[in-house]
Amino acid sequence: VMHGSLLWLGNAYGQVICIDTTTMQPLWTQSGLRSVSALAMRETAVGTQLLAISGRGAACLTCLDPATGAVLADIPLTLRTAGPCTASAPVVGRKNLEGLVFVNLSGPCDATAGLAELCAINLEDGQIVWRAAHPDPTALVDAVAAPVAVYDEAGNGYLITAMEGDTDTLLLLTD
């Protein structure tokens, strides 16, 4: 993630590093996360948050202060029925989706089946607001990538997500 002259990077060693690109010097490093796979920036009326998806086997959404690296919140992410999972890059809601972050969760349900859900998280209280699963509950599915937020002229937000099934990939449009 880059904002102005600052660049934030995550790595498999559980670190988030902030680099000043004008000097190419690191400003801070936050260690102790689990295998950081994706970052996003969220700007609010009261400040900016850096969002990190971390975890190996058990995904977590970690909110960091982008100026210092201090952990502001740590939100565990689990599948509704299967427990530990991996998560896509976070998508920050805008317009009528302000205050929400969306991720695709994917993980094993049992030895032969996978499970995937699109998940909305309220960052103000760290609660999962809603989950949307593949319409066929018996399908072996996996979330392919991060959801995409799209907006109409009135500012209403919708999410497009891809879930890979046994024999095909299903694109879902979610209100």
N, C-alpha and C positions, 0 to 999 in steps of 0.2 A: 504494500500500500504506500502511495506517495501523496504527500500534501505539502504544497510549497516546496521548500528545499529539504524537507525531511522524508526519509525513507524508512519504513518498518519492514523487517524480514522475520519470518519464522523458520525454524528448522526441525529436523527429526530428533534433535537432542533436547527438545523441550525448551528452547530459548526463543525469545522475541528480542530483536536488536533494533535500536533506533540509530540511524546514521544521518549526519548532516552532510548532504551531497555537495555543499559548497567547499567543505574541507575534506570530505571523505573520511571523517573521523566518527567513531561510534560515540554517541552521547550517553547511552545506557543500555544495559542488558538485563532482561528479566529471565531468570532461570527457574527451574522447578516445575514447569508445565510438562505435559506428556506429549511428545511428538507433535509439534504444531504443523497442521496441514493447510490452513487457510487463514487469511486476515481480511478484515473489512473495517471501514471507518464509519462512525455514526456521529453526525453533528446534531446537537440539540440546542434549545434556547439557553440552557445553562452550561453548555460546554461540549467538548468532543470526547468520544470514547473510541478506543481501539478494540475491536472484537477479534478474538482468536478462537479457532476451533482446534482443540487438542485432544489427545487421547489415543490409546492403542487398545482396542477392545471395549473401552468405555469412553464414549465421546463426552466432551465438556465444552461449553461456551464460556470463555473467560473474558471479562470486560477489564480493560487496562486504561490507566491514565496515559495518554500518548506523550505527555511532557516528561513523566518520571518513570513510567513502567509499573507503577504501583497497581496491584490487583484491586479492582473496585468490586467485582462480583465474580463468582464461580458457579455456573449453572450446569448441573449434570444433565445429560441428555440420554434418555433411554427409549427404546421402542415400547409401545403400550403393552404388548404381550410377551416380548422376547427378551427384554432387559438390555444388556450391553449392545452398543452399536457403533458404527462410524457415521460421521456427519459430513455433508457437503460444505462448501464455502457458504458463509452466511450472506443473505440478501437483506439489506436494510430497507424497510418500508418507508415510503414517502407519501405525501398528500393524505388521502384518507387512511392509509396504512401506517401513518406516523406512530412511532413507539413500538412497532413490532419488528421482529427479525424472523426470517424464514430459513429453514434448513431442510434438506432431504436427509432422512435417517435411513440407514440400511444395516441389516445384520442377520445372523442366522436365527431361524425360528426353531429348527431341530436339525438333525443330521442330513435331511434331504430337502429342506425347504428354506427359502429366504423370505424376508419380510422387509417392506419399505413403507415409509410414511413421510408425508410432507407435514412439517410441524411449524406452528406459529408460536413465538415466545415473546412475552411482554417483558421488556427490559426494565421497566420501573419496579416490578415486584419479582422478577425472575421466574414467573409461572408460565407453564405451557398453556396457551389459550385454546388451541384446537389442534387436532391431528386429522389428516386425510390419508386414508390408505388406498391401495389399489382396489378398484371396484369388485374384483373377484377374490374373495377371501381364501380360496383354495389354490390360487396361482402361486408359483414360485416366482418371486419378484426381487428386483434390486433397483435402487435409485441410481440413475445413470450419472447425473450431474447436479449442480446447483440449480434451484428454480430461477426463473426469470420473472421479474415484476414488470407488468405493462399497465398503462393507465389510459383511460379515455379522456375526452375533452373536459368532462366535469370533475376530473380528479379521482374517479373511482379506480381502485387498484385491483388487479387480478394477477394470478400466478400461473405460469406455464411450467409444468414439470414433466420429466420423462421417467417412466418406470419400465424397466425391462422385464418382460414376462418369460414364460417357458419358450414361446415360439415367436414373440414379436415385442416391439417396443410401443408402449402406449403413451401418448401425449395427453396430459390432463390439464384442463383449464379450470382453475379454482377461484371462486369468489371469496 
